[in-house]
Amino acid sequence: MKHSISYYPGTKPITILCLFILYTPLIVISLYSFNSLRSITTWGEFTFDWYIKAFSNPAIQNATMNSLLIAVLASSIATLIALAAAMGMLRGAPLRKQKIVVGVINLPLLLPEIVVAVASLIFFIAIDMTLGLGTILLAHIVFCIPFAYLPISTRLKDIKQSFDEAAYDLYASRWQAFRHVTLPMAMPGIVSGLMLAFVVSLDDFIVANMVAGPGSSTLPMTIYSMLRIGLTPEINAISTILLLISILFVTASWWCNRSSKSTT
Amino acid sequence: MTTAISLKSVTKKFKDFQALNEISFDIQEGEFFTLLGPSGCGKTTLLRLLGGFEQTSTGVIELFDEKIENLPANKRPINTVFQHYSLFPHLTVHENVQFGLKMQGVAKAERVKRADEMLALVQLEKFADRKPNQLSGGQQQRVALARALAPRPKLLLLDEPLSALDLKLRQNMRLELKKIQQQTGITFVFVTHDQEEALTMSDRIAVMSAGHLQQLGTPSEIYEEPVNEFVADFIGETNLLNVNVLKKGEHSADVTIQAYDTEHHDSAVIQVPYFNRLFLGPTAKLSIRPERITIGPLTGETPLTAIVEQSIYMGTDTQYIVTLNTGCELLIRSQNITSEKKTFEQGDKVNISFDLSTARLIRG
């Protein structure tokens, strides 16, 4: 007999406790980003000043542009690579060591980020690459691939091969079958993967911090360096915006995948 | 008549499994041709070879005298109605029907016109802008048909297209498919395991089993003159009795129905027609359709007497299972022509007779 989880005693208090620990700091930061006082303990009045101030800060402006540029490029390129990989894994003849290949594609999910960061740094230095936005971009592409790969491959698995056969039967070439049938049918998975990769790249601090060169700060790096001077309401404001973007994209990614389920 | 498809010694092997064995036959232009057989008989494999989804191992397939066995599916002027339709879920009904024409590079205006015509043919004009998942199973089936017909293929393949529909709809679709086939004049190759479907729709039927072609003929040939036990048993219901061949004439033979066990005796000699090679001795079977047997009250000495084991009222018919005086069981179906017609009950002794010209001797 299966019970709903609420059947077990203590579910409610534990749930509330977990939610409280997880989200209270976030809610406090968000709320106090609208506080007119610099304090994070006393409330003055409601204001958008800190947002305006944050956005007029040239360092933050610059970092935001860097972050967006890297996130857009890294997630797009990673999604393309992930799509190609998923097509190869799921639509091609099975490889001899298919499981190992899939494992390698998804390895960055399991590796400690600091290891990836240090390894990337050593690698870039070894091949004599100038550290900067380019190196951040390369590193981000690599670790974004599995985040894009998972939803795409899940989606492709759900598309029966018989749709390809129907397309070939109706005179489509292999490219036309991909372009007119597989690609549009896989689109929810692709968009979902793209958004997930975008958020992962946008939020990354450890890898970016390690392989960035002078003058190529991303938003999380800038927030971190501002923190060393002290917690300011500006940081609250920027953090709140990052948080909102992340929630938005993750929700949209989830929603894309969910709404696509009904079409198969 | 022109030959649409010609199969010459076609075989197909999957690793160690011989799916098709030296299949050779012709399909005429404009024919409604059915591949019939139980699952695993190779009928779907043969259809996939025709469609270009599988490669022949050996043999030649000709479409209007052109070899096509090495052409990929998208280069063959052959379209398929798939078992689960495989309608593209992201396209509307109209776009689905246009798909083949679009891939062929037909101009948009022409494409739209042809798709409109096809949707009119299957009576789905009103649903043109819907997505496939907003349609019922029967409607999806029609869209699949319209989509496959739109490029005007030289051959249309149908892979058990009615199996996913419920009974009533299936019966309607049979008539409609046949009508559309006659209207368009396109050669249809229809795959099914349902013998009733095959008999009602086809011009000719190829009965297949275990990768071999068993018999090829019109529905009545297949039903009336089955060449072997498999065909007799698979098409319709039949009684197969072991017989002892005593004497062979030119078209008929003298036989006795063998006793079921040692407690019984062989029946008296009866004369039955045969169409195939036959050997003397206990080498043959007699196939008698249940509806061709007459059951009547016991009157004096006749070759076949029996005891009723079971009597089942089925509305249009009454079905009897009787045990012959030779010990074997026989299935009999007798039509309920009048409502007060006398029926027989369990334990009744009855007389069995059949028009000998409707019985068939088959090599066992």
Interface residues (C-beta under 8 A of the other chain):
Chain A: K160 S162 F163 E165 A166 A167 Y168 D169 L170 Y171 A172 S173 Q176 H180 V181 P184 M185 M187 S262 T263 T264
Chain B: G51 G52 F53 P72 A73 N74 K75 I78 N79 T80 F82 H84 S86 L87 F88 P89 H90 F99 G100 K102 M103 Q104 N133 R147 A148 P151
